[in-house]
Amino acid sequence: MEKFLSEERIDKATEEELLEMKLWIYKESQRLEQEQRIVDTKVAEIEDEMNKFRQKFQFERSQFEHDKQKFKDDQALFDQQIEILKDGFDKLNADRKKIEREWKKLEQERGFLREDEYSRAEFFFQGVNSLLALKKRYRDLMKIYHPDNMCGDHRVCDMINEEYNILLRQFDSYMKA
């Protein structure tokens, strides 16, 4: 339809050519309207997809915030449970120490240790629970309190020897039993 493009041709066109131009313009406008409807449909589809994407994004964001808050709540609960467990272990440890003291008192009452032996053994040989540890503690104490040393004391050295002999006998009797 290049022949319809110039204004000179429109002015000089015959009736038949004008009718042909009108027909072409009508077809072209119909084609353009069809393309416009296709474009409008595509735009509507894209807008629908964008709205769906926004809704999905908002849903996932709210789900993320919910999960984040749940994680914080779970973390706080976990921290509380850890504190409860720590307190429980501390109480158990204190109870264990109390039971150990009561057990020693019970042993003392049953006659395994004489009262004066129990109190002095706690002083110099506190925490000794094996024969090897007893001997090592004895050597260390003798190095400190031996009368030949500057800080040595004969009376303290006698007390250490007495306690050592008592505990040594107890370990021997325990080992034989």
C-alpha positions in Angstrom: 0.0 0.0 0.0 2.8 2.4 -0.6 0.9 4.2 -3.2 -1.5 5.5 -0.5 1.2 7.1 1.5 1.6 10.4 -0.2 -0.9 13.2 0.0 -0.7 13.9 -3.7 -2.0 10.5 -4.5 -4.9 10.9 -2.1 -5.9 14.2 -3.8 -5.6 12.7 -7.3 -7.1 9.3 -6.4 -10.1 7.9 -8.1 -13.2 6.7 -6.4 -12.1 3.1 -6.7 -8.7 3.9 -5.3 -10.3 5.9 -2.4 -12.5 2.9 -1.6 -9.5 0.6 -1.7 -7.7 3.0 0.7 -10.6 3.0 3.1 -10.7 -0.7 3.0 -7.0 -0.9 3.7 -7.3 1.6 6.6 -10.2 -0.4 8.0 -8.3 -3.6 7.9 -5.2 -2.0 9.3 -7.2 -0.5 12.2 -8.8 -3.9 12.8 -5.3 -5.5 12.9 -4.1 -2.8 15.3 -7.1 -3.2 17.5 -6.4 -7.0 17.6 -2.8 -6.4 18.5 -3.9 -3.9 21.1 -6.2 -6.6 22.6 -3.3 -9.1 22.6 -1.0 -6.6 24.3 -3.7 -5.7 26.8 -4.2 -9.4 27.6 -0.5 -9.9 28.0 -0.3 -6.8 30.3 -3.2 -8.2 32.4 -1.5 -11.6 32.6 1.8 -10.0 33.7 -0.1 -7.8 36.3 -1.8 -11.0 37.6 1.5 -12.8 37.9 3.0 -9.7 39.7 0.1 -9.7 42.1 0.5 -13.5 42.7 4.2 -13.0 43.2 3.6 -10.1 45.7 1.1 -12.2 47.6 3.4 -15.2 47.7 6.3 -12.9 48.8 4.1 -11.4 51.6 3.1 -14.9 52.7 6.6 -16.2 52.7 7.8 -13.0 54.5 5.2 -13.4 57.2 6.1 -17.1 57.5 9.7 -16.2 57.8 8.9 -13.6 60.6 6.8 -16.3 62.3 9.6 -18.8 62.1 12.1 -16.2 63.3 10.0 -15.4 66.3 9.5 -19.1 67.0 13.2 -19.7 66.8 13.8 -16.8 69.3 11.1 -18.3 71.6 12.7 -21.8 71.3 16.1 -20.3 72.1 14.8 -18.5 75.2 13.1 -21.8 76.3 16.4 -23.7 75.7 18.3 -21.1 77.7 15.9 -21.5 80.6 16.1 -25.2 80.4 19.9 -25.0 80.5 19.8 -22.7 83.5 17.4 -25.2 85.3 19.8 -28.1 84.5 22.8 -26.1 85.8 20.9 -25.3 89.0 20.0 -29.0 89.3 23.5 -30.1 88.8 24.7 -27.6 91.4 22.1 -28.9 93.8 23.1 -32.5 93.1 26.8 -31.6 93.6 26.0 -30.0 96.9 23.8 -32.9 97.9 26.7 -35.3 97.0 29.1 -33.4 99.2 26.6 -33.4 102.0 26.1 -37.1 101.6 29.8 -37.7 101.6 30.2 -35.7 104.9 27.3 -37.7 106.4 28.9 -40.9 105.2 32.1 -40.0 107.0 30.3 -39.2 110.1 28.4 -42.5 109.9 31.7 -44.3 109.5 33.1 -42.4 112.5 30.0 -43.5 114.5 30.4 -47.1 113.5 34.0 -47.1 114.8 35.9 -47.2 111.5 37.7 -44.0 112.6 38.3 -42.8 116.1 37.0 -39.2 116.6 40.4 -37.6 117.1 41.8 -39.5 114.1 38.9 -38.2 111.9 39.4 -34.6 112.8 43.2 -34.6 112.4 43.2 -36.6 109.2 41.0 -33.9 107.7 43.6 -31.3 108.6 46.9 -32.6 107.1 45.7 -35.2 104.7 42.5 -33.7 103.4 41.4 -35.1 100.0 43.8 -38.0 100.1 42.1 -41.1 98.7 44.8 -43.5 97.7 48.0 -44.9 99.2 50.2 -43.2 96.6 48.6 -39.8 97.3 49.1 -40.4 101.0 52.8 -41.1 100.6 53.3 -38.1 98.4 51.5 -35.8 100.8 53.5 -37.1 103.7 56.8 -36.4 101.9 55.7 -32.9 100.9 54.6 -32.2 104.5 57.8 -33.5 106.0 59.8 -31.2 103.6 57.9 -28.3 105.0 57.6 -29.0 108.7 60.7 -31.1 109.5 62.5 -29.7 112.5 65.8 -29.3 110.6 64.1 -26.7 108.3 63.9 -23.0 109.2 60.1 -23.2 109.5 60.1 -26.7 110.9 58.3 -27.6 114.1 58.9 -30.8 116.1 55.4 -30.9 117.6 53.7 -30.5 114.1 56.1 -33.1 112.7 55.0 -35.5 115.4 51.3 -34.8 114.6 52.0 -35.5 110.9 53.8 -38.8 111.6 50.9 -39.9 113.9 48.3 -39.1 111.3 50.3 -40.7 108.6 50.7 -43.9 110.6 47.0 -44.1 111.4 46.0 -43.5 107.7 48.6 -46.0 106.5 47.2 -48.6 108.8 43.7 -47.9 107.6 44.7 -48.2 103.9 46.6 -51.5 104.7 43.5 -52.9 106.5 41.3 -51.7 103.6 43.6 -53.4 101.1 43.6 -56.7 103.0 39.8 -56.7 103.2 
